[in-house]
Amino acid sequence: MDATIMLLLERLASTGLHTLLLAGLVWARCRWLPRLSAATQCWLWWLVGLQAVLGLAVGPLALPWLPAAPAMGPAMTAPGLPAAGVLVVAPMPEATVPTWPAAVAALWAAGVLVTALGTLRGWRDVRATVRASQACTDASLAQALALACEAHGLRRVPALRISTRIDSPQLVGALRPVLLLPAPAALDGDELDMALTHELVHLRRGDLWLGWIPALARHLLFFHPLVHLAVREYGIAREAACDAAVVAGDGRCRHGYGRLLVRLGVSPGRPACLASASPTFLSLKRRLTMLQNTSSSSRLGASLLLIAVAVAGVLPLRLVAAPAVPAAPAVPVPPALPAPPAAPGRPVIPTTPAVPPAPAHPATAATIPAALDPAEIADIAASAAEAAEAALASVDIAEITAAATTEALAAAAPAIASSIASATTVTTGRIHLSDRTSQAYVRTRGGADYVMSGSTADFEEAKARTGGGDALWLRRGDDRYLIRDPATLRRFDALFEPVSRLGREQGELGAQQGRLGTEQGRIGAEQGALGQRQARLAVAAAQRARAGPDAVPASERREQDEIAARQRALGERQRALGQQQAELGRRQGALGERQAEASRQIEAALPRLVDDALAAGKAQRL
């Protein structure tokens, strides 16, 4: 029982320190890279919570990468002392067992229990709200929600219910998701479209499941202030990532979406529930600020950053000293040295020598002290035994560490790739979840490309009317128009040409970033191969040390020096490539600002184009 308590306290201390370092690193990274996408920031803070949970559940994995301890002096015997292979153990004085570890463990358990009870009360309130809600009877809204779920790649459509206890749409339940809508008069058509899209993005990202990791970390490390900071930053970045996905397809709705966030205001968050409203004034301010920067960073750069943090920061690794070379065999002391008297009551325990006897080196005789106490001899023998055990276990520790790293990356890669792909996808146009907008348009080009702003019903009607040809379908109120005039269509396309051109430039920059990332990956693979060679050399040296005290051959030392020089050169090249990636990222940000300006110009010019077409009779009324 005492061993279990001490192990728990040791893991709490080591995990708390590890969390302190990782949270500080992530905080600095998010502040130094202000254009880092909200989705990437969300994953970084999620990894902090994962590290806290793994640190308590798994414990540290030892990496023998630190310099080995200096070799101990040769053992010796003298007249009157035990011979080689006999260990003298002095009796340990009796000591009072401290009681504070049990008290600290009890306080920790009580804190976890109190935090869990608070979460349970919040969960019961959410379930009561769901039970008090009513099923949605609006068939058109339910059909539009089903089409939107299909467009977002969702296999299951969440149950749609109406509740008078909430002011904004909320997504509840991880096993059986339920989408709660406020009273019908709470939001108008456009606002309801944006709020529902926000909740569907949550469902597509799997936030109801992923959110349990930071929540569990907050329960287990309730006393750690940086864990609470990580959970708060994760929640803000998660909401900002969904906000960016809502406005990514249509930058013109950014102002309207900001007004919606202000209107929804602040509503305290509850467990197992994701709401469009902000839980605090701070999160509302941060979300409004992050709406100004919806440009996505390099997908490859974000992937490399997340993988680096996952490997170097999440896995509970601990650097330990490399296996020490076993002690030299026993060297006899001249008989003229007086032997100290044996202490009464010290038992004699036979042991097996760590290494087989071998002739002593002649130069070692001059370094032998005049006399040693038997307790000092016992310490030397114990240290030699520990060094031999470390040498025997070095290969197993390296294999276990490599396997754990591979499994962690394999588990995290699909979720990270899906999150980054969804965060950086840009759609042309805006899809509404309801038919309450006063105006909509769909521009088709041969059925393979389109620009649109409207609901899914508008899109289906436009495809049926145009037949997949080159045309512009328009709805104003209850009137429908079809424009096939080439001059009007060219004028319409000319409005969107600046945005398309900027998109092509961003694609070219993305290709350059991809080429740089490929080179970085090649260099990383070479660094990994060099690391494996270094590991094999270290294992061979450890095995040779176990077999005898022979020195490391000069050829192996030269090979180790060559590997170290090559590793330094590869590191310099990686830093140069990182600087180039940063410059390309700044250029991407400038293109994003120019795209926002082009979208504002389109918003001002499009109504005039439609009015001119209607006045000239170039629009066929349907």
C-alpha positions in Angstrom: 0.0 0.0 0.0 2.8 2.4 0.9 4.6 1.6 -2.4 1.4 2.4 -4.3 1.0 5.8 -2.6 4.6 6.7 -3.2 4.3 5.7 -6.9 1.1 7.9 -7.2 2.8 10.9 -5.6 5.9 10.5 -7.8 3.7 10.4 -10.9 1.7 13.4 -9.8 4.9 15.4 -9.2 6.6 14.4 -12.5 3.4 14.9 -14.5 2.8 18.3 -13.0 6.4 19.4 -13.9 6.0 18.0 -17.4 2.7 19.8 -17.9 4.2 23.0 -16.7 6.9 22.8 -19.4 4.6 21.6 -22.2 1.9 24.2 -21.4 4.5 27.0 -21.4 5.9 25.8 -24.7 2.5 25.7 -26.3 1.5 29.1 -24.9 4.7 30.7 -26.3 4.2 29.0 -29.7 0.6 30.3 -30.0 1.8 33.8 -29.0 4.8 33.9 -31.3 2.8 32.6 -34.3 -0.3 34.7 -34.3 -1.3 33.4 -37.7 -1.4 29.8 -36.5 -4.8 28.5 -37.4 -7.4 28.0 -34.6 -7.7 24.3 -35.5 -3.9 23.8 -35.0 -4.0 25.8 -31.7 -6.9 23.6 -30.6 -4.9 20.4 -31.2 -1.9 21.8 -29.4 -3.8 22.5 -26.2 -5.6 19.1 -26.5 -2.1 17.5 -26.6 -1.4 19.2 -23.2 -4.4 17.4 -21.7 -3.4 14.1 -23.3 0.1 14.4 -21.8 -1.3 14.9 -18.3 -3.5 11.8 -18.6 -0.7 9.7 -20.1 1.7 10.8 -17.5 -0.5 9.5 -14.7 -1.6 6.3 -16.4 1.6 5.1 -18.1 4.5 6.6 -16.1 7.8 7.8 -17.6 9.7 5.8 -20.2 13.5 5.8 -19.6 15.8 7.0 -22.4 19.5 6.3 -21.5 20.8 9.3 -23.5 22.7 11.1 -20.8 26.5 10.6 -20.4 27.4 7.5 -18.5 28.6 7.8 -14.9 32.4 7.6 -14.4 33.7 4.2 -14.0 34.4 3.1 -10.4 37.8 2.3 -9.1 38.7 -1.4 -9.0 37.5 -3.5 -6.1 40.0 -4.8 -3.6 40.5 -7.3 -0.9 42.7 -7.3 2.2 43.5 -9.8 4.9 40.6 -10.2 7.2 38.1 -8.9 4.7 35.6 -11.1 2.8 36.8 -12.5 -0.5 35.5 -11.6 -3.9 31.8 -12.4 -4.3 31.0 -11.8 -0.6 29.0 -8.7 0.2 29.1 -7.2 3.7 25.7 -5.6 4.6 25.5 -3.3 7.6 22.2 -3.3 9.5 20.0 -0.3 8.7 19.0 1.8 11.7 15.3 1.8 12.5 13.4 4.9 11.2 9.9 6.1 11.7 7.7 5.7 8.6 6.3 9.1 7.6 2.6 9.5 7.5 2.4 12.6 5.2 2.3 10.6 1.9 -1.0 9.0 2.9 -2.5 12.3 3.9 -1.5 14.0 0.6 -2.9 11.0 -1.3 -6.2 11.3 0.6 -6.4 15.0 -0.1 -5.9 14.4 -3.8 -8.6 11.7 -3.9 -11.0 14.0 -2.1 -10.3 16.8 -4.6 -10.9 14.5 -7.6 -14.2 13.3 -6.0 -15.4 16.9 -5.4 -14.6 17.9 -9.0 -16.3 14.8 -10.3 -19.5 15.5 -8.3 -19.6 19.0 -9.8 -19.4 17.5 -13.3 -22.1 15.0 -12.5 -24.5 17.7 -11.3 -23.9 19.6 -14.6 -24.5 16.5 -16.6 -27.8 15.8 -14.8 -28.9 19.4 -15.6 -28.2 18.8 -19.3 -30.2 15.6 -19.3 -33.1 17.3 -17.6 -33.1 20.0 -20.3 -33.1 17.3 -23.0 -36.0 15.5 -21.4 -38.0 18.7 -21.1 -37.5 19.6 -24.8 -40.0 18.8 -27.6 -39.4 17.2 -31.0 -39.1 19.6 -33.9 -42.1 19.4 -36.2 -40.8 21.6 -39.0 -40.3 19.1 -41.9 -38.5 21.5 -44.1 -35.9 22.4 -41.4 -35.4 18.7 -40.7 -34.9 17.9 -44.4 -32.4 20.8 -44.7 -30.5 19.6 -41.7 -30.3 16.1 -43.2 -28.9 17.5 -46.5 -26.4 19.7 -44.6 -25.2 16.6 -42.6 -24.7 14.8 -45.8 -22.7 17.7 -47.2 -20.5 17.7 -44.1 -19.9 14.0 -44.4 -21.9 13.0 -41.3 -23.3 9.4 -41.4 -25.9 10.1 -38.7 -28.2 13.0 -38.4 -28.6 14.2 -34.8 -32.1 14.3 -33.3 -33.6 17.8 -33.6 -35.5 19.1 -30.6 -36.9 22.5 -29.4 -36.2 23.8 -25.9 -37.4 26.9 -24.1 -34.6 26.7 -21.5 -31.8 27.7 -23.9 -31.0 30.8 -25.9 -28.6 29.3 -28.6 -28.4 26.0 -30.4 -26.6 23.3 -28.4 -25.2 19.9 -29.2 -25.6 17.3 -26.5 -24.5 13.7 -26.0 -21.5 11.8 -27.5 -23.2 8.4 -28.0 -26.6 9.7 -29.3 -26.1 13.4 -30.3 -29.1 15.7 -29.9 -29.3 19.1 -31.5 -31.3 21.5 -29.3 -32.8 24.6 -30.8 -34.1 27.6 -28.9 -37.6 29.0 -29.3 -38.5 29.9 -32.9 -38.4 33.6 -32.2 -35.0 33.6 -30.7 -33.0 33.7 -34.0 -33.9 34.7 -37.6 -33.1 32.6 -40.7 -29.5 33.8 -41.3 -28.5 33.6 -37.7 -30.0 30.1 -37.3 -28.1 29.0 -40.5 -24.8 30.1 -39.1 -25.4 28.7 -35.6 -26.5 25.3 -36.9 -23.5 25.1 -39.2 -21.3 25.8 -36.2 -22.8 22.9 -34.3 -22.5 20.5 -37.3 -18.8 21.4 -37.6 -18.4 20.4 -33.9 -20.1 17.1 -34.8 -17.9 16.5 -37.8 -14.7 17.2 -35.8 -15.7 14.8 -33.0 -15.4 17.5 -30.3 -17.9 15.7 -28.1 -15.5 12.8 -27.8 -12.2 14.6 -27.9 -13.3 17.0 -25.1 -13.2 14.2 -22.6 -9.4 14.1 -22.6 -8.9 17.7 -21.3 -11.9 17.3 -18.9 -10.2 14.2 -17.5 -6.9 16.0 -17.1 -8.7 18.8 -15.3 -10.2 16.3 -12.8 -7.0 14.4 -12.2 -4.8 17.5 -11.9 -7.3 19.9 -10.3 -4.6 21.5 -8.3 -2.5 22.5 -11.3 -3.3 26.1 -12.6 -1.7 25.5 -16.0 -4.0 22.5 -16.6 -7.0 24.8 -16.1 -5.4 27.3 -18.5 -4.9 24.5 -21.1 -8.5 23.4 -20.8 -9.7 27.0 -21.1 -7.5 27.7 -24.1 -8.6 24.4 -25.7 -12.2 25.4 -25.4 -11.6 28.9 -26.9 -9.6 27.5 -29.8 -12.1 24.8 -30.4 -14.9 27.3 -30.8 -12.7 29.6 -32.9 -11.9 26.7 -35.3 -15.7 26.1 -35.8 -16.2 29.8 -36.3 -13.5 29.9 -39.0 -15.1 26.9 -40.7 -18.5 28.7 -40.8 -17.1 31.9 -42.4 -14.5 30.2 -44.6 -16.8 29.7 -47.6 -18.1 33.3 -47.5 -16.0 36.1 -46.0 -18.9 38.5 -46.4 -20.8 36.8 -43.6 -18.0 37.5 -41.1 -19.6 40.7 -39.8 -23.0 39.1 -39.5 -21.5 36.1 -37.7 -19.7 38.5 -35.3 -23.0 40.2 -34.5 -24.5 36.8 -33.9 -21.8 36.0 -31.3 -22.4 39.3 -29.6 -26.2 38.7 -29.6 -25.8 35.2 -28.1 -23.7 36.8 -25.4 -22.3 34.7 -22.5 -23.8 31.5 -21.2 -22.0 29.3 -18.6 -20.7 26.1 -20.2 -21.9 22.7 -19.1 -20.3 19.2 -19.4 -21.3 17.0 -22.3 -22.7 20.0 -24.1 -21.4 22.3 -26.9 -23.2 25.6 -27.3 -22.8 28.5 -29.9 -22.8 31.0 -27.0 -19.5 31.8 -25.2 -19.0 30.6 -21.6 -17.2 33.8 -20.5 -16.6 37.3 -21.6 -13.0 36.5 -22.2 -13.8 33.7 -24.6 -16.3 35.9 -26.5 -13.6 38.6 -26.9 -11.1 36.1 -28.1 -13.5 34.6 -30.6 -14.3 38.0 -32.1 -10.6 38.8 -32.3 -9.8 35.5 -34.0 -12.6 36.1 -36.6 -10.2 38.7 -38.1 -7.7 36.1 -38.9 -9.3 33.1 -40.7 -6.5 32.5 -43.1 -5.2 29.0 -42.7 -1.5 28.2 -42.2 0.5 25.7 -44.1 -1.0 22.2 -43.8 2.4 20.5 -43.9 3.9 23.0 -41.4 1.0 22.5 -39.0 1.3 18.7 -39.3 5.1 18.8 -38.6 4.5 21.0 -35.6 1.8 18.8 -34.1 3.8 15.6 -34.7 6.9 17.2 -33.0 4.9 18.2 -30.0 3.2 14.8 -29.8 6.5 12.9 -29.9 8.7 15.2 -27.8 6.2 16.7 -25.4 3.3 14.2 -24.9 5.1 10.9 -24.4 6.2 10.7 -20.7 9.9 10.3 -21.5 12.7 10.5 -18.9 16.4 10.9 -19.8 18.7 8.7 -17.7 22.4 8.0 -17.6 23.8 5.5 -20.1 24.8 2.2 -18.7 28.1 2.5 -16.8 31.1 0.2 -17.5 31.3 -2.6 -14.9 34.0 -2.3 -12.3 37.3 -4.0 -12.9 38.0 -7.3 -11.2 39.4 -7.5 -7.7 43.0 -6.5 -7.0 44.7 -7.9 -3.9 46.0 -5.4 -1.4 49.5 -6.0 0.0 49.4 -8.0 3.3 51.2 -5.1 5.1 48.0 -3.1 5.2 46.1 -3.6 8.5 42.6 -5.0 8.1 39.9 -3.2 10.0 38.0 -5.3 12.5 34.6 -6.6 11.4 31.7 -5.0 13.1 29.7 -7.4 15.2 26.2 -8.4 14.0 26.9 -7.8 10.3 25.7 -10.8 8.3 27.7 -12.1 5.3 25.7 -12.7 2.2 27.3 -14.5 -0.8 26.8 -12.9 -4.2 27.9 -13.7 -7.8 30.6 -11.4 -9.2 29.3 -8.9 -11.9 32.2 -9.8 -14.3 34.5 -12.9 -14.5 37.9 -12.4 -12.9 40.7 -11.1 -15.1 44.3 -10.1 -14.5 44.5 -6.6 -13.1 46.2 -3.8 -15.1 49.6 -3.0 -13.6 48.9 0.7 -13.4 45.9 0.3 -11.1 47.9 -0.8 -8.1 49.2 2.7 -7.5 45.7 4.2 -7.2 44.5 1.9 -4.4 43.8 3.7 -1.1 45.5 2.5 2.0 42.3 1.2 3.6 38.5 1.1 3.2 35.6 0.6 5.6 33.5 -2.5 5.0 30.4 -0.2 4.5 32.2 1.6 1.6 33.0 -1.8 0.0 29.3 -2.7 0.2 28.4 0.6 -1.5 30.9 -0.1 -4.3 29.5 -3.6 -4.8 25.9 -2.4 -4.9 26.8 0.3 -7.5 28.5 -2.3 -9.7 25.4 -4.6 -9.6 23.1 -1.7 -10.6 25.4 -0.8 -13.5 25.4 -4.4 -14.7 21.6 -4.5 -14.6 21.3 -1.2 -16.5 23.6 -2.5 -19.2 21.5 -5.7 -19.6 18.2 -3.7 -19.8 19.4 -0.9 -22.1 18.3 -2.7 -25.3 14.8 -3.5 -23.9 14.2 0.1 -22.8 15.1 1.4 -26.3 12.8 -1.1 -27.9 9.9 -0.3 -25.6 10.4 3.5 -26.1 10.4 3.1 -29.9 7.3 1.0 -29.9 5.4 3.4 -27.7 6.4 6.4 -30.0 5.2 4.5 -33.1 1.9 3.5 -31.6 1.2 7.1 -30.4 1.9 8.6 -33.8 -0.2 5.9 -35.6 -3.1 6.7 -33.3 -2.9 10.4 -33.5 -2.1 10.8 -37.3 -5.7 10.2 -38.7 -7.3 12.6 -36.3 -4.6 15.3 -36.8 -4.8 14.9 -40.6 -8.7 15.1 -40.6 -8.7 18.2 -38.4 -6.1 20.0 -40.5 -7.9 19.0 -43.8 -11.2 20.3 -42.5 -9.7 23.5 -41.2 -7.9 24.4 -44.5 -10.7 23.5 -46.9 -12.1 26.5 -48.8 -15.5 26.2 -50.5 -16.8 28.6 -53.2 -20.1 30.0 -52.0 -22.3 29.6 -49.0 -24.9 27.0 -48.2 -27.8 27.9 -45.9 -29.7 25.4 -43.8 -33.1 27.1 -44.3 -35.0 28.8 -47.1 -35.5 32.1 -45.3 -32.9 34.2 -47.2 -34.4 36.9 -49.5 -31.8 36.4 -52.3 -29.8 33.5 -53.6 -27.8 32.7 -56.8 -26.1 29.7 -58.4 -23.5 30.1 -61.2 -22.9 26.8 -63.1 -20.2 26.1 -65.6 -20.8 22.9 -67.4 -21.9 21.1 -64.3 -18.3 20.7 -62.9 -17.8 24.1 -61.3 -20.1 26.5 -59.5 -20.3 29.6 -57.3 -23.3 29.9 -55.1 -25.0 31.6 -52.2 -28.2 29.9 -51.0 -29.7 26.9 -49.5 -29.4 23.3 -50.6 -32.9 23.5 -52.0 -31.8 26.5 -54.2 -28.8 24.4 -55.4 -31.0 21.5 -56.4 -33.5 23.8 -58.2 -30.7 25.6 -60.0 -29.2 22.3 -61.3 -32.6 21.2 -62.5 -33.3 24.5 -64.3 -29.8 25.0 -65.9 -29.3 21.4 -66.9 -25.7 21.7 -65.9 -25.0 24.3 -68.6 -23.4 27.7 -68.6 -25.9 29.9 -66.8 -26.7 32.0 -63.7 -29.8 31.1 -61.7 -31.1 33.8 -59.4 -33.9 34.0 -56.7 -35.2 37.3 -55.3 -38.0 36.7 -52.8 -40.4 34.4 -54.5 -39.3 35.2 -58.0 -36.8 33.0 -60.0 -34.7 34.2 -62.9 -32.3 32.5 -65.3 -29.5 34.4 -67.1 -27.7 32.9 -70.1 -26.5 36.1 -71.7 -22.7 35.7 -72.3 -21.9 39.3 -71.6 -23.6 39.3 -68.3 -22.0 35.9 -67.4 -18.5 37.3 -68.3 -19.2 40.4 -66.2 -20.2 38.1 -63.3 -17.1 36.0 -63.7 -14.9 39.1 -63.8 -16.1 40.0 -60.4 -14.8 36.8 -59.0 -11.6 36.7 -61.0 -9.4 38.6 -58.4 -10.4 36.0 -55.7 -9.7 33.1 -58.1 -6.3 34.6 -59.1 -5.3 35.1 -55.4 -6.4 31.5 -54.8 -4.1 30.3 -57.6 -1.2 32.3 -56.1 -1.9 30.7 -52.7 -1.9 27.3 -54.4 1.6 28.1 -55.9 2.8 29.1 -52.5 1.3 25.9 -51.1 3.2 23.8 -53.7 6.5 25.5 -52.7 5.7 24.7 -49.0 5.0 21.2 -50.0 8.4 20.8 -51.7 10.2 22.3 -48.7 8.2 19.9 -46.5 9.3 16.9 -48.7 12.9 17.9 -48.3 12.4 18.3 -44.5 10.9 14.9 -44.4 13.9 13.4 -46.3 16.3 15.1 -43.9 14.2 13.8 -41.0 14.4 10.2 -42.3 18.2 10.5 -42.7 18.4 11.8 -39.1 16.4 8.9 -38.0 18.6 6.4 -39.8 21.7 8.0 -38.2 20.0 7.8 -34.8 19.5 4.1 -35.3 23.2 3.7 -36.2 24.1 5.5 -33.0 21.8 3.3 -31.0 23.4 0.1 -32.5 26.8 1.4 -31.7 25.7 2.2 -28.1 24.2 -1.3 -27.7 27.4 -2.9 -29.1 29.6 -0.9 -26.7 27.4 -2.0 -23.7 27.6 -5.7 -24.8 31.4 -5.4 -25.2 31.6 -3.9 -21.7 29.7 -6.8 -20.3 32.1 -9.3 -22.0 35.3 -7.6 -20.7 37.1 -4.3 -20.1 38.4 -3.9 -23.6 38.5 -0.4 -25.0 36.2 0.8 -27.8 38.0 0.3 -31.2 39.2 3.4 -32.9 37.1 2.6 -36.0 33.9 2.8 -33.9 35.0 6.1 -32.4 35.6 7.5 -35.8 32.2 6.4 -37.0 30.5 8.0 -34.0 32.4 11.3 -34.8 31.3 11.2 -38.4 27.6 10.5 -37.4 27.7 13.5 -35.0 29.1 15.8 -37.7 26.5 14.7 -40.2 23.7 15.2 -37.6 24.9 18.8 -37.0 24.9 19.5 -40.7 21.4 18.1 -41.1 20.3 20.3 -38.2 21.6 23.4 -39.8 19.7 22.5 -43.0 16.5 21.9 -41.1 16.8 25.4 -39.5 17.3 27.0 -42.9 14.2 25.2 -44.3 12.2 26.3 -41.3 13.1 30.0 -42.0 11.9 29.5 -45.7 8.7 28.0 -44.5 8.1 31.0 -42.2 8.6 33.4 -45.1 6.1 31.5 -47.2 3.7 31.6 -44.3 4.0 35.4 -44.1 3.3 35.7 -47.9 0.2 33.5 -47.4 -1.1 35.9 -44.8 -0.7 38.9 -47.1 -2.6 37.1 -49.8 -5.4 36.3 -47.3 -5.7 40.0 -46.6 -5.9 40.8 -50.3 -8.6 38.2 -50.7 -10.7 39.8 -47.9 -10.5 43.1 -49.7 -11.5 41.5 -53.0 -14.5 39.9 -51.3 -15.7 43.3 -50.0 -15.5 44.7 -53.6 -17.6 41.8 -54.9 -20.2 42.4 -52.2 -20.5 46.1 -53.3 -20.6 45.3 -57.1 -22.8 42.2 -57.3 -26.2 43.9 -56.6 -25.6 46.4 -59.4 -24.9 43.6 -61.9 -28.1 41.9 -61.1 -30.2 45.1 -61.3 -28.7 45.9 -64.7 -29.5 42.4 -66.0 -33.1 42.7 -64.8 -33.5 46.2 -66.3 -32.0 45.1 -69.7 -34.3 42.1 -69.9 -31.5 39.7 -70.0 -32.9 37.7 -67.1 -35.6 35.1 -68.0 -38.3 34.9 -65.4 -39.2 31.3 -64.4 
